Amino acid sequence: MIAVIGLVVGMIAGLALQPEVPAFLAPYLPIAVIAALDALMGGLRAKLDGMFDDKVFLVSFLSNTVIAAFIVFLGDQLGVGSQMSTGVVVVLGIRIFSNSAAIRRHLFKA
């Protein structure tokens, strides 16, 4: 419940304050958001399966975000940033849809 409250407070603060992202971080923000969504969907799936652990969730959330941003950074350094970004989005997108399918099966018993 605390995580949901924190998410709502963060969303409201972001909408109200409208912070500007520095130009050098702009390519990494969408990837960080996708990685965070992947961790959130994995956490929700674990909660529904009765296996949720807050420490595992926190480590997964942070490591997914940092690793995804690092992969894009590495791609930028190699001159293939957009291809690396696309790869990260595809892999994390597959994980998000896989977790959402498991959540849907759990909720609707289908």
C-alpha positions as a Markdown table, in Angstrom:
| # | Residue | x | y | z |
|---|---|---|---|---|
| 1 | Met | 0.0 | 0.0 | 0.0 |
| 2 | Ile | 2.9 | 2.4 | 0.7 |
| 3 | Ala | 4.3 | 1.8 | -2.8 |
| 4 | Val | 0.9 | 2.8 | -4.3 |
| 5 | Ile | 0.7 | 5.9 | -2.2 |
| 6 | Gly | 4.3 | 6.8 | -3.2 |
| 7 | Leu | 3.5 | 6.3 | -6.8 |
| 8 | Val | 0.4 | 8.5 | -6.6 |
| 9 | Val | 2.3 | 11.2 | -4.7 |
| 10 | Gly | 5.2 | 11.1 | -7.2 |
| 11 | Met | 2.8 | 11.3 | -10.2 |
| 12 | Ile | 1.0 | 14.3 | -8.7 |
| 13 | Ala | 4.3 | 16.0 | -7.8 |
| 14 | Gly | 5.6 | 15.4 | -11.4 |
| 15 | Leu | 2.4 | 16.8 | -12.9 |
| 16 | Ala | 2.3 | 19.8 | -10.6 |
| 17 | Leu | 6.0 | 20.8 | -10.7 |
| 18 | Gln | 6.7 | 19.8 | -14.3 |
| 19 | Pro | 10.4 | 19.4 | -13.9 |
| 20 | Glu | 12.6 | 19.8 | -16.9 |
| 21 | Val | 14.9 | 16.9 | -17.8 |
| 22 | Pro | 18.4 | 18.0 | -18.8 |
| 23 | Ala | 19.2 | 17.4 | -22.5 |
| 24 | Phe | 21.9 | 14.9 | -21.8 |
| 25 | Leu | 19.5 | 12.7 | -19.8 |
| 26 | Ala | 16.6 | 12.9 | -22.2 |
| 27 | Pro | 17.5 | 9.8 | -24.2 |
| 28 | Tyr | 17.6 | 7.7 | -21.0 |
| 29 | Leu | 14.3 | 8.8 | -19.5 |
| 30 | Pro | 11.9 | 6.7 | -21.7 |
| 31 | Ile | 14.1 | 3.7 | -21.1 |
| 32 | Ala | 14.1 | 4.2 | -17.4 |
| 33 | Val | 10.3 | 4.6 | -17.4 |
| 34 | Ile | 9.9 | 1.3 | -19.3 |
| 35 | Ala | 12.3 | -0.5 | -17.0 |
| 36 | Ala | 10.4 | 0.9 | -14.0 |
| 37 | Leu | 7.1 | -0.3 | -15.5 |
| 38 | Asp | 8.6 | -3.7 | -15.9 |
| 39 | Ala | 9.6 | -3.9 | -12.3 |
| 40 | Leu | 6.1 | -2.7 | -11.2 |
| 41 | Met | 4.3 | -5.3 | -13.3 |
| 42 | Gly | 6.7 | -8.0 | -11.9 |
| 43 | Gly | 6.0 | -6.8 | -8.4 |
| 44 | Leu | 2.2 | -6.9 | -8.9 |
| 45 | Arg | 2.5 | -10.4 | -10.4 |
| 46 | Ala | 4.6 | -11.5 | -7.4 |
| 47 | Lys | 2.0 | -10.0 | -5.0 |
| 48 | Leu | -0.8 | -11.9 | -6.7 |
| 49 | Asp | 1.2 | -15.1 | -6.7 |
| 50 | Gly | 1.9 | -14.6 | -2.9 |
| 51 | Met | 5.7 | -14.4 | -3.4 |
| 52 | Phe | 6.2 | -10.6 | -3.1 |
| 53 | Asp | 9.3 | -9.5 | -1.2 |
| 54 | Asp | 9.9 | -5.8 | -0.8 |
| 55 | Lys | 13.7 | -6.1 | -0.8 |
| 56 | Val | 13.6 | -8.1 | -4.0 |
| 57 | Phe | 11.2 | -5.6 | -5.6 |
| 58 | Leu | 13.4 | -2.6 | -4.6 |
| 59 | Val | 16.6 | -4.3 | -6.0 |
| 60 | Ser | 14.8 | -5.3 | -9.2 |
| 61 | Phe | 13.3 | -1.8 | -9.6 |
| 62 | Leu | 16.7 | -0.1 | -9.2 |
| 63 | Ser | 18.8 | -2.6 | -11.1 |
| 64 | Asn | 16.4 | -2.8 | -14.1 |
| 65 | Thr | 16.5 | 1.0 | -14.4 |
| 66 | Val | 20.2 | 1.3 | -14.0 |
| 67 | Ile | 21.1 | -1.6 | -16.4 |
| 68 | Ala | 18.6 | -0.4 | -19.1 |
| 69 | Ala | 20.1 | 3.1 | -18.9 |
| 70 | Phe | 23.6 | 1.7 | -19.0 |
| 71 | Ile | 22.8 | -0.3 | -22.1 |
| 72 | Val | 21.5 | 2.8 | -23.9 |
| 73 | Phe | 24.5 | 4.8 | -22.7 |
| 74 | Leu | 26.8 | 2.1 | -24.1 |
| 75 | Gly | 24.9 | 2.2 | -27.4 |
| 76 | Asp | 25.4 | 5.9 | -27.5 |
| 77 | Gln | 29.1 | 5.6 | -27.0 |
| 78 | Leu | 29.3 | 3.0 | -29.7 |
| 79 | Gly | 27.2 | 5.1 | -32.1 |
| 80 | Val | 24.2 | 2.7 | -32.1 |
| 81 | Gly | 22.1 | 4.3 | -29.4 |
| 82 | Ser | 18.8 | 4.1 | -31.2 |
| 83 | Gln | 19.2 | 0.4 | -32.0 |
| 84 | Met | 20.2 | -0.3 | -28.3 |
| 85 | Ser | 17.1 | 1.7 | -27.1 |
| 86 | Thr | 14.9 | -0.3 | -29.5 |
| 87 | Gly | 16.4 | -3.6 | -28.2 |
| 88 | Val | 15.8 | -2.6 | -24.6 |
| 89 | Val | 12.2 | -1.5 | -25.3 |
| 90 | Val | 11.5 | -4.8 | -27.1 |
| 91 | Val | 12.9 | -7.0 | -24.3 |
| 92 | Leu | 11.2 | -5.1 | -21.5 |
| 93 | Gly | 8.0 | -4.8 | -23.5 |
| 94 | Ile | 7.9 | -8.6 | -23.9 |
| 95 | Arg | 8.4 | -8.9 | -20.1 |
| 96 | Ile | 5.7 | -6.3 | -19.4 |
| 97 | Phe | 3.1 | -8.1 | -21.6 |
| 98 | Ser | 4.1 | -11.5 | -20.2 |
| 99 | Asn | 3.6 | -10.2 | -16.6 |
| 100 | Ser | 0.3 | -8.6 | -17.6 |
| 101 | Ala | -0.9 | -11.8 | -19.1 |
| 102 | Ala | -0.1 | -13.7 | -15.9 |
| 103 | Ile | -1.9 | -11.0 | -13.9 |
| 104 | Arg | -4.9 | -11.2 | -16.1 |
| 105 | Arg | -5.0 | -15.0 | -15.8 |
| 106 | His | -4.7 | -14.7 | -12.0 |
| 107 | Leu | -7.5 | -12.1 | -11.7 |
| 108 | Phe | -9.9 | -13.8 | -14.2 |
| 109 | Lys | -9.0 | -17.4 | -13.4 |
| 110 | Ala | -8.6 | -17.9 | -17.2 |
